[in-house]
């Protein structure tokens, strides 16, 4: 049955930044498809809530409270998966981000920090996870969460966009290094209604403007990204590696412009 190709029965996934937003939706979606999950973030109360939602599906979530900007903390998640569940099949590198800032106010340190948080964290977990995947499952799937801003230029996003573009190319490069046993793909979300867009959700004119600038005439839901992550993690995508799925409502230009003055 074709739907069986979207099952993750008895597989084990690590999802970073899983206390809310995209990471939480992905963890819940994986559990609904049959997986146990290691969920990691800084806020324990958020993680406990997600763990309860996972338990309601009949699966188990192992909570790890950690500062995921620390490469040592993030690399330890692979060990946590094997110690708790005995195997590791899937990694979702979701943690990341950087605040918008005008280009001339963006220091070299700002750029380095954005790269470290968005690319360095992913690499740390990949390096730790791949040996565990090969030893316990024999194969694996890695899903990196990039951003539509990694391919669409916009003012004030130099650090964030550059880091996400680097993560997209890291995905393609890692896929070549880790083939054929480990698949590496990415998702480039557009504007998704998570807490990062609270200011938009509460501002009707701004939300309407963004929706009208999106070909599908709506903003994304975290479930849209969870569904894409499930596809990339599951056997359904077994002939896919080194690719970035653009889950963005059809954007060909940013749908939100930060009103910075010309120089």
PyMOL commands that set and color helices and strands:
alter all, ss='L'
color gray80, all
select helices_A, chain A and resi 2-6+21-32+44-55+71-85+103-105+108-136+148-150+158-178+195-201+204-212+222-233+235-237
alter helices_A, ss='H'
color red, helices_A
select strands_A, chain A and resi 12-16+36-41+61-65+90-93+140-145+182-189+244-247
alter strands_A, ss='S'
color yellow, strands_A
deselect
rebuild
show_as cartoon
